[in-house]
Amino acid sequence: MTKSKSAKTMKKEKISVANEIDRIEEQRLHCQNSLERVEFRHRREELSDEDRKALEDEMVIMNERIQIYEKELQVLRGENRRNMMLSVALLAISALFYYAFIN
């Protein structure tokens, strides 16, 4: 079990932040589309109390998933911003050294 966990961790580390953001946005979009279909069915169809309750439970679960995806996206976007700022800082330092010592 620990091998699969460490393999998953290593695989996940190799994925870029931008790719991870895209993947989670796709999952969130898929979940939102599913939620819209369920909400439409809930509003339009005549359902038994049992079916209505099952749809409401499904809607709650999908809303929770969407919230989780949004939190993950917020964290990843913050990490992406931090990486961008680090890259810009390194570029500025490199340019400064280039102009100071090479020119």
Gaussian input, Z-matrix of N, CA and C with variables (Angstrom, degrees):
# hf/3-21g

backbone

0 1
 N
 C     1     B1
 C     2     B2     1     A1
 N     3     B3     2     A2     1     D1
 C     4     B4     3     A3     2     D2
 C     5     B5     4     A4     3     D3
 N     6     B6     5     A5     4     D4
 C     7     B7     6     A6     5     D5
 C     8     B8     7     A7     6     D6
 N     9     B9     8     A8     7     D7
 C    10    B10     9     A9     8     D8
 C    11    B11    10    A10     9     D9
 N    12    B12    11    A11    10    D10
 C    13    B13    12    A12    11    D11
 C    14    B14    13    A13    12    D12
 N    15    B15    14    A14    13    D13
 C    16    B16    15    A15    14    D14
 C    17    B17    16    A16    15    D15
 N    18    B18    17    A17    16    D16
 C    19    B19    18    A18    17    D17
 C    20    B20    19    A19    18    D18
 N    21    B21    20    A20    19    D19
 C    22    B22    21    A21    20    D20
 C    23    B23    22    A22    21    D21
 N    24    B24    23    A23    22    D22
 C    25    B25    24    A24    23    D23
 C    26    B26    25    A25    24    D24
 N    27    B27    26    A26    25    D25
 C    28    B28    27    A27    26    D26
 C    29    B29    28    A28    27    D27
 N    30    B30    29    A29    28    D28
 C    31    B31    30    A30    29    D29
 C    32    B32    31    A31    30    D30
 N    33    B33    32    A32    31    D31
 C    34    B34    33    A33    32    D32
 C    35    B35    34    A34    33    D33
 N    36    B36    35    A35    34    D34
 C    37    B37    36    A36    35    D35
 C    38    B38    37    A37    36    D36
 N    39    B39    38    A38    37    D37
 C    40    B40    39    A39    38    D38
 C    41    B41    40    A40    39    D39
 N    42    B42    41    A41    40    D40
 C    43    B43    42    A42    41    D41
 C    44    B44    43    A43    42    D42
 N    45    B45    44    A44    43    D43
 C    46    B46    45    A45    44    D44
 C    47    B47    46    A46    45    D45
 N    48    B48    47    A47    46    D46
 C    49    B49    48    A48    47    D47
 C    50    B50    49    A49    48    D48
 N    51    B51    50    A50    49    D49
 C    52    B52    51    A51    50    D50
 C    53    B53    52    A52    51    D51
 N    54    B54    53    A53    52    D52
 C    55    B55    54    A54    53    D53
 C    56    B56    55    A55    54    D54
 N    57    B57    56    A56    55    D55
 C    58    B58    57    A57    56    D56
 C    59    B59    58    A58    57    D57
 N    60    B60    59    A59    58    D58
 C    61    B61    60    A60    59    D59
 C    62    B62    61    A61    60    D60
 N    63    B63    62    A62    61    D61
 C    64    B64    63    A63    62    D62
 C    65    B65    64    A64    63    D63
 N    66    B66    65    A65    64    D64
 C    67    B67    66    A66    65    D65
 C    68    B68    67    A67    66    D66
 N    69    B69    68    A68    67    D67
 C    70    B70    69    A69    68    D68
 C    71    B71    70    A70    69    D69
 N    72    B72    71    A71    70    D70
 C    73    B73    72    A72    71    D71
 C    74    B74    73    A73    72    D72
 N    75    B75    74    A74    73    D73
 C    76    B76    75    A75    74    D74
 C    77    B77    76    A76    75    D75
 N    78    B78    77    A77    76    D76
 C    79    B79    78    A78    77    D77
 C    80    B80    79    A79    78    D78
 N    81    B81    80    A80    79    D79
 C    82    B82    81    A81    80    D80
 C    83    B83    82    A82    81    D81
 N    84    B84    83    A83    82    D82
 C    85    B85    84    A84    83    D83
 C    86    B86    85    A85    84    D84
 N    87    B87    86    A86    85    D85
 C    88    B88    87    A87    86    D86
 C    89    B89    88    A88    87    D87
 N    90    B90    89    A89    88    D88
 C    91    B91    90    A90    89    D89
 C    92    B92    91    A91    90    D90
 N    93    B93    92    A92    91    D91
 C    94    B94    93    A93    92    D92
 C    95    B95    94    A94    93    D93
 N    96    B96    95    A95    94    D94
 C    97    B97    96    A96    95    D95
 C    98    B98    97    A97    96    D96
 N    99    B99    98    A98    97    D97
 C   100   B100    99    A99    98    D98
 C   101   B101   100   A100    99    D99
 N   102   B102   101   A101   100   D100
 C   103   B103   102   A102   101   D101
 C   104   B104   103   A103   102   D102
 N   105   B105   104   A104   103   D103
 C   106   B106   105   A105   104   D104
 C   107   B107   106   A106   105   D105
 N   108   B108   107   A107   106   D106
 C   109   B109   108   A108   107   D107
 C   110   B110   109   A109   108   D108
 N   111   B111   110   A110   109   D109
 C   112   B112   111   A111   110   D110
 C   113   B113   112   A112   111   D111
 N   114   B114   113   A113   112   D112
 C   115   B115   114   A114   113   D113
 C   116   B116   115   A115   114   D114
 N   117   B117   116   A116   115   D115
 C   118   B118   117   A117   116   D116
 C   119   B119   118   A118   117   D117
 N   120   B120   119   A119   118   D118
 C   121   B121   120   A120   119   D119
 C   122   B122   121   A121   120   D120
 N   123   B123   122   A122   121   D121
 C   124   B124   123   A123   122   D122
 C   125   B125   124   A124   123   D123
 N   126   B126   125   A125   124   D124
 C   127   B127   126   A126   125   D125
 C   128   B128   127   A127   126   D126
 N   129   B129   128   A128   127   D127
 C   130   B130   129   A129   128   D128
 C   131   B131   130   A130   129   D129
 N   132   B132   131   A131   130   D130
 C   133   B133   132   A132   131   D131
 C   134   B134   133   A133   132   D132
 N   135   B135   134   A134   133   D133
 C   136   B136   135   A135   134   D134
 C   137   B137   136   A136   135   D135
 N   138   B138   137   A137   136   D136
 C   139   B139   138   A138   137   D137
 C   140   B140   139   A139   138   D138
 N   141   B141   140   A140   139   D139
 C   142   B142   141   A141   140   D140
 C   143   B143   142   A142   141   D141
 N   144   B144   143   A143   142   D142
 C   145   B145   144   A144   143   D143
 C   146   B146   145   A145   144   D144
 N   147   B147   146   A146   145   D145
 C   148   B148   147   A147   146   D146
 C   149   B149   148   A148   147   D147
 N   150   B150   149   A149   148   D148
 C   151   B151   150   A150   149   D149
 C   152   B152   151   A151   150   D150
 N   153   B153   152   A152   151   D151
 C   154   B154   153   A153   152   D152
 C   155   B155   154   A154   153   D153
 N   156   B156   155   A155   154   D154
 C   157   B157   156   A156   155   D155
 C   158   B158   157   A157   156   D156
 N   159   B159   158   A158   157   D157
 C   160   B160   159   A159   158   D158
 C   161   B161   160   A160   159   D159
 N   162   B162   161   A161   160   D160
 C   163   B163   162   A162   161   D161
 C   164   B164   163   A163   162   D162
 N   165   B165   164   A164   163   D163
 C   166   B166   165   A165   164   D164
 C   167   B167   166   A166   165   D165
 N   168   B168   167   A167   166   D166
 C   169   B169   168   A168   167   D167
 C   170   B170   169   A169   168   D168
 N   171   B171   170   A170   169   D169
 C   172   B172   171   A171   170   D170
 C   173   B173   172   A172   171   D171
 N   174   B174   173   A173   172   D172
 C   175   B175   174   A174   173   D173
 C   176   B176   175   A175   174   D174
 N   177   B177   176   A176   175   D175
 C   178   B178   177   A177   176   D176
 C   179   B179   178   A178   177   D177
 N   180   B180   179   A179   178   D178
 C   181   B181   180   A180   179   D179
 C   182   B182   181   A181   180   D180
 N   183   B183   182   A182   181   D181
 C   184   B184   183   A183   182   D182
 C   185   B185   184   A184   183   D183
 N   186   B186   185   A185   184   D184
 C   187   B187   186   A186   185   D185
 C   188   B188   187   A187   186   D186
 N   189   B189   188   A188   187   D187
 C   190   B190   189   A189   188   D188
 C   191   B191   190   A190   189   D189
 N   192   B192   191   A191   190   D190
 C   193   B193   192   A192   191   D191
 C   194   B194   193   A193   192   D192
 N   195   B195   194   A194   193   D193
 C   196   B196   195   A195   194   D194
 C   197   B197   196   A196   195   D195
 N   198   B198   197   A197   196   D196
 C   199   B199   198   A198   197   D197
 C   200   B200   199   A199   198   D198
 N   201   B201   200   A200   199   D199
 C   202   B202   201   A201   200   D200
 C   203   B203   202   A202   201   D201
 N   204   B204   203   A203   202   D202
 C   205   B205   204   A204   203   D203
 C   206   B206   205   A205   204   D204
 N   207   B207   206   A206   205   D205
 C   208   B208   207   A207   206   D206
 C   209   B209   208   A208   207   D207
 N   210   B210   209   A209   208   D208
 C   211   B211   210   A210   209   D209
 C   212   B212   211   A211   210   D210
 N   213   B213   212   A212   211   D211
 C   214   B214   213   A213   212   D212
 C   215   B215   214   A214   213   D213
 N   216   B216   215   A215   214   D214
 C   217   B217   216   A216   215   D215
 C   218   B218   217   A217   216   D216
 N   219   B219   218   A218   217   D217
 C   220   B220   219   A219   218   D218
 C   221   B221   220   A220   219   D219
 N   222   B222   221   A221   220   D220
 C   223   B223   222   A222   221   D221
 C   224   B224   223   A223   222   D222
 N   225   B225   224   A224   223   D223
 C   226   B226   225   A225   224   D224
 C   227   B227   226   A226   225   D225
 N   228   B228   227   A227   226   D226
 C   229   B229   228   A228   227   D227
 C   230   B230   229   A229   228   D228
 N   231   B231   230   A230   229   D229
 C   232   B232   231   A231   230   D230
 C   233   B233   232   A232   231   D231
 N   234   B234   233   A233   232   D232
 C   235   B235   234   A234   233   D233
 C   236   B236   235   A235   234   D234
 N   237   B237   236   A236   235   D235
 C   238   B238   237   A237   236   D236
 C   239   B239   238   A238   237   D237
 N   240   B240   239   A239   238   D238
 C   241   B241   240   A240   239   D239
 C   242   B242   241   A241   240   D240
 N   243   B243   242   A242   241   D241
 C   244   B244   243   A243   242   D242
 C   245   B245   244   A244   243   D243
 N   246   B246   245   A245   244   D244
 C   247   B247   246   A246   245   D245
 C   248   B248   247   A247   246   D246
 N   249   B249   248   A248   247   D247
 C   250   B250   249   A249   248   D248
 C   251   B251   250   A250   249   D249
 N   252   B252   251   A251   250   D250
 C   253   B253   252   A252   251   D251
 C   254   B254   253   A253   252   D252
 N   255   B255   254   A254   253   D253
 C   256   B256   255   A255   254   D254
 C   257   B257   256   A256   255   D255
 N   258   B258   257   A257   256   D256
 C   259   B259   258   A258   257   D257
 C   260   B260   259   A259   258   D258
 N   261   B261   260   A260   259   D259
 C   262   B262   261   A261   260   D260
 C   263   B263   262   A262   261   D261
 N   264   B264   263   A263   262   D262
 C   265   B265   264   A264   263   D263
 C   266   B266   265   A265   264   D264
 N   267   B267   266   A266   265   D265
 C   268   B268   267   A267   266   D266
 C   269   B269   268   A268   267   D267
 N   270   B270   269   A269   268   D268
 C   271   B271   270   A270   269   D269
 C   272   B272   271   A271   270   D270
 N   273   B273   272   A272   271   D271
 C   274   B274   273   A273   272   D272
 C   275   B275   274   A274   273   D273
 N   276   B276   275   A275   274   D274
 C   277   B277   276   A276   275   D275
 C   278   B278   277   A277   276   D276
 N   279   B279   278   A278   277   D277
 C   280   B280   279   A279   278   D278
 C   281   B281   280   A280   279   D279
 N   282   B282   281   A281   280   D280
 C   283   B283   282   A282   281   D281
 C   284   B284   283   A283   282   D282
 N   285   B285   284   A284   283   D283
 C   286   B286   285   A285   284   D284
 C   287   B287   286   A286   285   D285
 N   288   B288   287   A287   286   D286
 C   289   B289   288   A288   287   D287
 C   290   B290   289   A289   288   D288
 N   291   B291   290   A290   289   D289
 C   292   B292   291   A291   290   D290
 C   293   B293   292   A292   291   D291
 N   294   B294   293   A293   292   D292
 C   295   B295   294   A294   293   D293
 C   296   B296   295   A295   294   D294
 N   297   B297   296   A296   295   D295
 C   298   B298   297   A297   296   D296
 C   299   B299   298   A298   297   D297
 N   300   B300   299   A299   298   D298
 C   301   B301   300   A300   299   D299
 C   302   B302   301   A301   300   D300
 N   303   B303   302   A302   301   D301
 C   304   B304   303   A303   302   D302
 C   305   B305   304   A304   303   D303
 N   306   B306   305   A305   304   D304
 C   307   B307   306   A306   305   D305
 C   308   B308   307   A307   306   D306

   B1=1.4397
   B2=1.5249
   B3=1.3165
   B4=1.4488
   B5=1.5212
   B6=1.3430
   B7=1.4643
   B8=1.5124
   B9=1.3399
   B10=1.4645
   B11=1.5208
   B12=1.3276
   B13=1.4592
   B14=1.5167
   B15=1.3263
   B16=1.4531
   B17=1.5210
   B18=1.3253
   B19=1.4655
   B20=1.5221
   B21=1.3451
   B22=1.4605
   B23=1.5188
   B24=1.3254
   B25=1.4558
   B26=1.5227
   B27=1.3248
   B28=1.4588
   B29=1.5198
   B30=1.3282
   B31=1.4592
   B32=1.5173
   B33=1.3278
   B34=1.4601
   B35=1.5276
   B36=1.3262
   B37=1.4604
   B38=1.5259
   B39=1.3360
   B40=1.4544
   B41=1.5209
   B42=1.3249
   B43=1.4554
   B44=1.5249
   B45=1.3265
   B46=1.4504
   B47=1.5328
   B48=1.2929
   B49=1.4644
   B50=1.5247
   B51=1.3232
   B52=1.4674
   B53=1.5335
   B54=1.3316
   B55=1.4684
   B56=1.5194
   B57=1.3153
   B58=1.4647
   B59=1.5310
   B60=1.3318
   B61=1.4666
   B62=1.5245
   B63=1.3303
   B64=1.4659
   B65=1.5213
   B66=1.3411
   B67=1.4614
   B68=1.5328
   B69=1.3134
   B70=1.4667
   B71=1.5252
   B72=1.3374
   B73=1.4658
   B74=1.5269
   B75=1.3380
   B76=1.4653
   B77=1.5244
   B78=1.3257
   B79=1.4595
   B80=1.5283
   B81=1.3189
   B82=1.4645
   B83=1.5302
   B84=1.3228
   B85=1.4546
   B86=1.5271
   B87=1.3172
   B88=1.4704
   B89=1.5285
   B90=1.3125
   B91=1.4665
   B92=1.5294
   B93=1.3334
   B94=1.4649
   B95=1.5260
   B96=1.3283
   B97=1.4614
   B98=1.5228
   B99=1.3230
   B100=1.4668
   B101=1.5237
   B102=1.3212
   B103=1.4557
   B104=1.5210
   B105=1.3253
   B106=1.4671
   B107=1.5253
   B108=1.3373
   B109=1.4699
   B110=1.5220
   B111=1.3298
   B112=1.4718
   B113=1.5255
   B114=1.3295
   B115=1.4652
   B116=1.5239
   B117=1.3212
   B118=1.4668
   B119=1.5237
   B120=1.3174
   B121=1.4732
   B122=1.5306
   B123=1.3085
   B124=1.4642
   B125=1.5253
   B126=1.3398
   B127=1.4717
   B128=1.5276
   B129=1.3148
   B130=1.4585
   B131=1.5285
   B132=1.2880
   B133=1.4603
   B134=1.5259
   B135=1.2856
   B136=1.4638
   B137=1.5179
   B138=1.3091
   B139=1.4561
   B140=1.5175
   B141=1.3125
   B142=1.4624
   B143=1.5293
   B144=1.3250
   B145=1.4681
   B146=1.5285
   B147=1.3263
   B148=1.4587
   B149=1.5354
   B150=1.3317
   B151=1.4580
   B152=1.5311
   B153=1.3230
   B154=1.4558
   B155=1.5378
   B156=1.3270
   B157=1.4669
   B158=1.5328
   B159=1.3310
   B160=1.4668
   B161=1.5309
   B162=1.3336
   B163=1.4626
   B164=1.5251
   B165=1.3206
   B166=1.4651
   B167=1.5258
   B168=1.3406
   B169=1.4648
   B170=1.5294
   B171=1.3220
   B172=1.4570
   B173=1.5274
   B174=1.3232
   B175=1.4622
   B176=1.5308
   B177=1.3222
   B178=1.4648
   B179=1.5278
   B180=1.3253
   B181=1.4619
   B182=1.5253
   B183=1.3263
   B184=1.4648
   B185=1.5246
   B186=1.3285
   B187=1.4695
   B188=1.5269
   B189=1.3402
   B190=1.4614
   B191=1.5235
   B192=1.3316
   B193=1.4713
   B194=1.5184
   B195=1.3160
   B196=1.4723
   B197=1.5202
   B198=1.3298
   B199=1.4704
   B200=1.5307
   B201=1.3230
   B202=1.4638
   B203=1.5299
   B204=1.3389
   B205=1.4643
   B206=1.5217
   B207=1.3255
   B208=1.4662
   B209=1.5243
   B210=1.3302
   B211=1.4689
   B212=1.5226
   B213=1.3459
   B214=1.4573
   B215=1.5323
   B216=1.3274
   B217=1.4649
   B218=1.5193
   B219=1.3149
   B220=1.4600
   B221=1.5265
   B222=1.3260
   B223=1.4641
   B224=1.5277
   B225=1.3337
   B226=1.4628
   B227=1.5234
   B228=1.3199
   B229=1.4605
   B230=1.5279
   B231=1.3218
   B232=1.4651
   B233=1.5161
   B234=1.3293
   B235=1.4591
   B236=1.5311
   B237=1.3266
   B238=1.4603
   B239=1.5335
   B240=1.3346
   B241=1.4669
   B242=1.5301
   B243=1.3298
   B244=1.4624
   B245=1.5352
   B246=1.3339
   B247=1.4668
   B248=1.5274
   B249=1.3294
   B250=1.4658
   B251=1.5261
   B252=1.3204
   B253=1.4660
   B254=1.5312
   B255=1.3220
   B256=1.4628
   B257=1.5279
   B258=1.3109
   B259=1.4662
   B260=1.5265
   B261=1.3146
   B262=1.4633
   B263=1.5256
   B264=1.3201
   B265=1.4639
   B266=1.5271
   B267=1.3319
   B268=1.4642
   B269=1.5265
   B270=1.3143
   B271=1.4600
   B272=1.5301
   B273=1.3269
   B274=1.4671
   B275=1.5285
   B276=1.3244
   B277=1.4719
   B278=1.5270
   B279=1.3380
   B280=1.4719
   B281=1.5166
   B282=1.3210
   B283=1.4666
   B284=1.5197
   B285=1.3231
   B286=1.4602
   B287=1.5280
   B288=1.3325
   B289=1.4659
   B290=1.5244
   B291=1.3027
   B292=1.4596
   B293=1.5190
   B294=1.3326
   B295=1.4613
   B296=1.5270
   B297=1.3131
   B298=1.4681
   B299=1.5170
   B300=1.3159
   B301=1.4590
   B302=1.5274
   B303=1.2976
   B304=1.4648
   B305=1.5142
   B306=1.2879
   B307=1.4697
   B308=1.4549
   A1=112.12
   A2=116.18
   A3=118.19
   A4=111.49
   A5=116.03
   A6=118.52
   A7=111.22
   A8=116.84
   A9=119.04
   A10=110.82
   A11=116.58
   A12=119.17
   A13=110.55
   A14=117.69
   A15=119.15
   A16=111.05
   A17=117.81
   A18=120.64
   A19=109.93
   A20=116.56
   A21=119.91
   A22=110.46
   A23=116.89
   A24=121.12
   A25=110.26
   A26=117.17
   A27=120.19
   A28=110.78
   A29=116.91
   A30=120.06
   A31=109.88
   A32=116.27
   A33=120.38
   A34=111.20
   A35=117.22
   A36=120.40
   A37=111.10
   A38=117.87
   A39=121.35
   A40=112.24
   A41=117.74
   A42=121.82
   A43=108.32
   A44=116.98
   A45=119.42
   A46=110.03
   A47=114.88
   A48=120.60
   A49=109.98
   A50=116.61
   A51=120.18
   A52=110.80
   A53=116.90
   A54=119.87
   A55=111.42
   A56=116.05
   A57=120.05
   A58=110.56
   A59=116.85
   A60=121.14
   A61=109.73
   A62=116.84
   A63=120.59
   A64=111.48
   A65=116.50
   A66=121.13
   A67=111.14
   A68=116.05
   A69=119.65
   A70=110.29
   A71=117.84
   A72=119.85
   A73=110.87
   A74=116.97
   A75=120.40
   A76=110.77
   A77=117.00
   A78=120.84
   A79=111.09
   A80=115.42
   A81=119.53
   A82=110.45
   A83=117.02
   A84=121.43
   A85=111.22
   A86=116.48
   A87=120.63
   A88=110.41
   A89=116.32
   A90=121.06
   A91=110.41
   A92=117.95
   A93=120.88
   A94=111.26
   A95=116.78
   A96=119.90
   A97=111.58
   A98=116.01
   A99=120.16
   A100=110.81
   A101=116.20
   A102=120.77
   A103=111.12
   A104=116.65
   A105=120.28
   A106=111.16
   A107=117.24
   A108=120.35
   A109=111.13
   A110=115.51
   A111=119.68
   A112=110.05
   A113=117.53
   A114=120.29
   A115=110.96
   A116=117.08
   A117=120.82
   A118=109.85
   A119=115.78
   A120=119.89
   A121=110.42
   A122=116.13
   A123=121.43
   A124=110.94
   A125=115.88
   A126=120.04
   A127=112.45
   A128=117.82
   A129=121.44
   A130=115.70
   A131=117.34
   A132=119.04
   A133=111.64
   A134=113.80
   A135=120.46
   A136=107.14
   A137=116.54
   A138=120.90
   A139=110.84
   A140=114.19
   A141=118.69
   A142=107.73
   A143=115.34
   A144=119.30
   A145=111.13
   A146=115.37
   A147=120.71
   A148=110.94
   A149=116.75
   A150=121.33
   A151=111.30
   A152=116.37
   A153=120.71
   A154=110.20
   A155=116.41
   A156=121.47
   A157=110.14
   A158=116.66
   A159=120.34
   A160=110.52
   A161=117.23
   A162=120.36
   A163=111.38
   A164=116.67
   A165=119.85
   A166=110.90
   A167=116.62
   A168=120.06
   A169=110.85
   A170=116.25
   A171=121.37
   A172=110.72
   A173=117.03
   A174=121.20
   A175=110.69
   A176=117.10
   A177=121.01
   A178=110.16
   A179=116.34
   A180=120.86
   A181=110.70
   A182=117.06
   A183=120.24
   A184=111.33
   A185=117.35
   A186=119.99
   A187=111.12
   A188=116.90
   A189=120.51
   A190=110.72
   A191=116.70
   A192=120.15
   A193=110.98
   A194=116.71
   A195=120.29
   A196=110.09
   A197=117.15
   A198=120.60
   A199=110.52
   A200=116.94
   A201=120.85
   A202=109.80
   A203=116.61
   A204=120.17
   A205=111.01
   A206=117.37
   A207=120.51
   A208=111.28
   A209=117.67
   A210=120.54
   A211=110.56
   A212=116.65
   A213=120.33
   A214=110.82
   A215=116.01
   A216=120.07
   A217=111.28
   A218=116.47
   A219=120.23
   A220=110.50
   A221=117.09
   A222=121.36
   A223=110.35
   A224=116.55
   A225=120.38
   A226=111.96
   A227=117.49
   A228=120.01
   A229=110.80
   A230=116.50
   A231=120.02
   A232=111.14
   A233=116.20
   A234=120.62
   A235=110.45
   A236=116.52
   A237=120.92
   A238=110.63
   A239=116.89
   A240=121.19
   A241=110.88
   A242=115.86
   A243=120.68
   A244=110.42
   A245=116.63
   A246=120.11
   A247=111.39
   A248=116.07
   A249=119.81
   A250=110.44
   A251=116.94
   A252=120.61
   A253=110.47
   A254=117.12
   A255=120.73
   A256=110.06
   A257=117.48
   A258=121.59
   A259=111.53
   A260=116.52
   A261=120.40
   A262=110.17
   A263=116.98
   A264=120.35
   A265=110.73
   A266=117.22
   A267=120.54
   A268=111.30
   A269=116.95
   A270=120.66
   A271=110.52
   A272=116.49
   A273=120.60
   A274=110.68
   A275=117.16
   A276=120.90
   A277=109.99
   A278=116.32
   A279=119.99
   A280=110.91
   A281=116.63
   A282=120.26
   A283=110.39
   A284=117.52
   A285=121.82
   A286=110.77
   A287=117.13
   A288=120.35
   A289=111.16
   A290=116.87
   A291=120.46
   A292=110.31
   A293=116.16
   A294=119.50
   A295=112.45
   A296=118.03
   A297=121.06
   A298=111.64
   A299=119.22
   A300=121.13
   A301=114.34
   A302=118.30
   A303=120.85
   A304=109.68
   A305=117.73
   A306=121.84
   A307=111.35
   D1=-38.55
   D2=-179.46
   D3=-67.56
   D4=-29.79
   D5=176.71
   D6=-63.31
   D7=-43.96
   D8=-178.91
   D9=-67.15
   D10=-36.42
   D11=178.34
   D12=-66.54
   D13=-44.60
   D14=-179.76
   D15=-69.28
   D16=-33.23
   D17=176.43
   D18=-66.38
   D19=-41.60
   D20=177.46
   D21=-63.26
   D22=-41.48
   D23=-179.74
   D24=-63.87
   D25=-44.56
   D26=179.43
   D27=-65.55
   D28=-40.56
   D29=179.29
   D30=-63.90
   D31=-41.59
   D32=-178.90
   D33=-67.18
   D34=-34.63
   D35=-179.89
   D36=-66.83
   D37=-29.03
   D38=-178.69
   D39=-76.47
   D40=-17.57
   D41=179.10
   D42=-77.20
   D43=132.40
   D44=179.85
   D45=-71.62
   D46=159.25
   D47=-179.99
   D48=-61.65
   D49=-40.60
   D50=-179.34
   D51=-64.13
   D52=-41.35
   D53=177.59
   D54=-65.13
   D55=-38.91
   D56=178.48
   D57=-65.39
   D58=-39.76
   D59=176.82
   D60=-61.34
   D61=-45.83
   D62=178.78
   D63=-60.42
   D64=-43.42
   D65=-178.70
   D66=-62.84
   D67=-44.50
   D68=-178.21
   D69=-70.65
   D70=-36.90
   D71=176.80
   D72=-62.51
   D73=-38.67
   D74=176.90
   D75=-64.21
   D76=-43.10
   D77=178.46
   D78=-63.10
   D79=-42.39
   D80=179.54
   D81=-64.56
   D82=-43.07
   D83=178.51
   D84=-62.15
   D85=-42.96
   D86=177.37
   D87=-61.11
   D88=-43.04
   D89=179.86
   D90=-66.18
   D91=-39.88
   D92=178.01
   D93=-64.98
   D94=-40.34
   D95=177.09
   D96=-63.22
   D97=-42.53
   D98=177.17
   D99=-62.46
   D100=-41.50
   D101=178.62
   D102=-61.90
   D103=-42.43
   D104=178.65
   D105=-62.28
   D106=-40.32
   D107=178.04
   D108=-63.98
   D109=-42.36
   D110=-179.80
   D111=-66.93
   D112=-42.58
   D113=178.86
   D114=-62.98
   D115=-40.12
   D116=177.84
   D117=-62.23
   D118=-46.54
   D119=179.00
   D120=-61.46
   D121=-40.85
   D122=-179.24
   D123=-61.93
   D124=-39.52
   D125=-178.74
   D126=-76.80
   D127=-38.86
   D128=-168.20
   D129=-92.54
   D130=-32.23
   D131=-173.07
   D132=-92.48
   D133=149.01
   D134=171.55
   D135=-82.60
   D136=113.58
   D137=-175.43
   D138=-120.32
   D139=152.57
   D140=173.56
   D141=-70.78
   D142=164.10
   D143=179.61
   D144=-59.44
   D145=-36.95
   D146=179.74
   D147=-64.84
   D148=-46.89
   D149=179.44
   D150=-65.89
   D151=-39.93
   D152=179.10
   D153=-62.64
   D154=-42.99
   D155=178.98
   D156=-64.08
   D157=-41.33
   D158=179.09
   D159=-63.29
   D160=-41.50
   D161=178.06
   D162=-65.72
   D163=-40.23
   D164=178.60
   D165=-64.15
   D166=-39.92
   D167=176.68
   D168=-63.26
   D169=-41.60
   D170=178.10
   D171=-62.79
   D172=-39.84
   D173=178.73
   D174=-64.38
   D175=-40.21
   D176=178.55
   D177=-62.93
   D178=-44.91
   D179=179.80
   D180=-62.06
   D181=-44.52
   D182=-179.58
   D183=-65.23
   D184=-39.41
   D185=177.03
   D186=-62.64
   D187=-39.18
   D188=177.67
   D189=-64.88
   D190=-41.95
   D191=177.88
   D192=-62.20
   D193=-43.34
   D194=179.66
   D195=-60.57
   D196=-41.91
   D197=178.82
   D198=-63.41
   D199=-40.33
   D200=178.43
   D201=-63.47
   D202=-45.34
   D203=178.37
   D204=-60.39
   D205=-40.84
   D206=-179.91
   D207=-65.26
   D208=-38.06
   D209=176.79
   D210=-65.73
   D211=-43.05
   D212=177.93
   D213=-61.59
   D214=-42.24
   D215=178.84
   D216=-62.47
   D217=-40.21
   D218=179.56
   D219=-61.76
   D220=-43.57
   D221=179.22
   D222=-65.42
   D223=-45.95
   D224=-178.78
   D225=-65.02
   D226=-38.14
   D227=178.46
   D228=-66.58
   D229=-36.50
   D230=175.14
   D231=-63.78
   D232=-42.40
   D233=177.51
   D234=-64.75
   D235=-39.44
   D236=178.77
   D237=-63.39
   D238=-42.30
   D239=177.00
   D240=-61.68
   D241=-44.16
   D242=179.97
   D243=-62.14
   D244=-42.50
   D245=178.07
   D246=-63.66
   D247=-40.23
   D248=179.21
   D249=-63.98
   D250=-44.10
   D251=179.94
   D252=-63.09
   D253=-39.16
   D254=177.49
   D255=-63.63
   D256=-42.66
   D257=178.55
   D258=-62.87
   D259=-43.43
   D260=178.90
   D261=-64.82
   D262=-40.96
   D263=178.97
   D264=-63.44
   D265=-43.39
   D266=178.63
   D267=-64.57
   D268=-38.54
   D269=177.23
   D270=-64.18
   D271=-42.78
   D272=179.75
   D273=-64.40
   D274=-42.24
   D275=178.88
   D276=-64.77
   D277=-42.25
   D278=178.23
   D279=-61.98
   D280=-43.92
   D281=179.15
   D282=-63.89
   D283=-40.32
   D284=178.71
   D285=-61.60
   D286=-47.36
   D287=178.13
   D288=-63.60
   D289=-39.09
   D290=-179.93
   D291=-61.19
   D292=-49.79
   D293=-179.30
   D294=-69.81
   D295=-30.48
   D296=-178.01
   D297=-76.93
   D298=-40.35
   D299=-171.60
   D300=-108.08
   D301=-26.21
   D302=-176.45
   D303=-93.21
   D304=-41.61
   D305=-177.97
   D306=-74.65

